[in-house]
Amino acid sequence: MKIIVAEHSGFCFGVNRAVDTAEELVRDLNGKTIYSLGPLIHNSQAVKSLENKGLKPIENIEELLKGEKLIIRSHGVSPSIEEKVQELNVELVDTTCPYVKAVHKRVRNYKNKDYKIVIIGDREHPEVIGINGHCDNEGIVINTLEEATNLPKYDKICVVSQTTNTWEKFDAISKILLEKANEVEIFNTICNATSLRQNSAMELAKQVDAMVVIGGYHSSNTNKLVEVSKKYCKNVYHIEKKEELPLQELSNFNTIGITAGASTPDWIIKEVINTMDNINNGNEIMEAIENSMVRIHRGDILKGKVIYVTDNEVMVNINYKSDGIIIKEELSNDPDIMPKDLFNEGDEIEVYVVRIDDGEGNVMLSTKRVEAIKNWDTLAEMYEKQEEVECKVLKDIKGGLSVSVMGITGFMPASQISVEYIEDLSIYKGRVLESKIIDFDQDKRRIILSSRIVEEELLEKKRNEIWDSLEIGEIIKGRVARLTDFGAFVDLGGLDGLIHISDLSWFRINHPSEVVEVDEDVEVEVLDFNKAKNRISLGLKQTLPKPWDIFIEKRSIGDIVSGKIVNMLDFGAFVRLEEGVDGLVHVSQISKEHVNKPSDVLEMGEEVQVKIIDINEEEKRISLSMRELEEDIEETIENEELEVSIGDIVKDN
């Protein structure tokens, strides 16, 4: 195995300066603690080493006390942070990289010249946040070609870059930005050390079989080195420390390149190189690989890395002499889920060892059993607290539904599915239901769930909300739920109210179905309610104009109207007019001929024409006459006959 170290790697000038400053400060603490705003560098091992010496990272400057020391890391900060530090009377040690300070100065100058500042970089990165602060946080951060394309046009823009960007990314985005303003100033502010490291990694990646990139997983410049290396080498391994070296895989390569991010200390780089140098012969590397392998047993839970994913299985490297296989049935309790829906190549996952050897030399693994082990504890706690849990319906079975809850199969009895009766349970397949656990026994692997309880609780909540909102005289909406002989029940959204038959219509009806029908949407008035007795009285007719008012507005004495006989007594017949009011035809007003009683000449339900002869508004009484209408008709006929006779006389002359 040949090991080649990149010409440019490890600490850059800015990071080295920050670390040296911190090392000098912690040597002379005098019992005090020194703080850094955020991790001094993006390398957890170096940060931990400095913390052990007395440098404590903080995220909020409000934690500081008067007289304490604060180091500003190489990424820099916004002016507002510096002002707050001064207000707190805290001693500030500024280790901002000079390259970054130059970017701060440039954006301030161009902001004052009315240029719109555009920053190419990661908007969440502390360096970019600091740069934006120097243009009053009015800069636009662009990190993709799509974002650059969607940028509106400005009069003048000034373009700068996060110092750890790749040249390819900066160049590609800059070309698009050239068209986004009448005047465009573009400045390549990528740090020279960054460019040297990236170019060095690129050249090395072209020559080797594999690349090892050393640096923090959250380090921007390290991740850029990984990105560059992958363009020119198929086998790239990003590690933070020597213990993460994939020795078994590296033993398959003849030449291996090593590079490191700008925030990676020299001692970590040396440890990695020494580890690889010390095993650079057959016996030693095999011994190291054996020592690095895990010892596994059935029932163990291990961490592994996904090697590849097919439609039927997932292959996982568990750092054992054989790789592990997860068959589809061991991925999830959901039979419809596909391996590619869950995992991608390179994913770090936890697996359960089902069998050491599946007969073909592979280790049988399971992910659903890992989740099951963890989820039993979670479900036990949810059962105790009676918390809601989502479950997915797998299929309908005898007596209810088979469901999956956190990857564990449970049962939901038919009586616990809904507050409504469900005849065909198959309609629930694939649905996700909010439910509660009503019976739980981990030893017997039994979980019984109920979605009905959740529905009932929601209904109860809605009922209480309705009770709290009810006001007498208020007009509310509802839907007719059912009809009875004495009225109509209306669903108000969880509570039922009753419209008594007498409050359905202004005129008398025999049954509610004459006015409303089931499932009809209605607007009703709240007449009264009593929460203790669970009663709500509603009125439909109260929302409609009163028939008497309509009649008075439309009719006058002398009008001829139509109506229906609705009642007959010895003294007369009651006629219901189209407005819904009843008028009386006295027996003496039925006909010119003598009538003993109305039923002698009239029938119930008969349509008749009548003349309004009197309206008593005070007592709301209407007097009608059929006789006067008859007399009027006869008089009209006589007049018509008289006119014909005179005409004839005139004609004869």
Secondary structure, 3 states (H helix, E strand, C coil): CEEEECCCCCCCHHHHHHHHHHHHHHCCCCCCCEEEECCCCCCHHHHHHHHHHCEEEECCHHHCCCCCEEEECCCCCCHHHHHHHHHCCCEEEECCCHHHHHHHHHHHHHHHCCCEEEEECCCCCHHHHHHHHCCCCCCEEECCHHHHHCCCCEEEEEEEECCCCCHHHHHHHHHHHCCCEEEEEECCCCCHHHHHHHHHHHHHHHHCCEEEEECCCCCHHHHHHHHHHHHHCCCEEEECCHHHCCHHHHCCCCEEEEEECCCCCHHHHHHHHHHHHHCCCHHHHHHHHHHHCCCCCCCCEEEEEEEEECCCEEEEECCCCCCEEEEHHHCCCCCCCCHHHHCCCCCEEEEEEEECCCCCCCEEEECHHHHHHHHHHHHHHHHHHCCCEEEEEEEEECCEEEEEECCEEEEEEHHHCCCCCCCCHHHHCCCEEEEEEEEEECCCCEEEEECHHHHHHHHHHHHHHHHHHCCCCCEEEEEEEEEECCEEEEECCCCEEEEEHHHCCCCCCCCHHHCCCCCCEEEEEEEEEECCCCEEEEECHHHCCCHHHHHHHHCCCCCEEEEEEEEEECCEEEEEECCCCEEEEEHHHCCCCCCCCHHHCCCCCCEEEEEEEEEECCCCEEEEECHHHHHHHHHHHHHHHHHHHHHHHHHHC
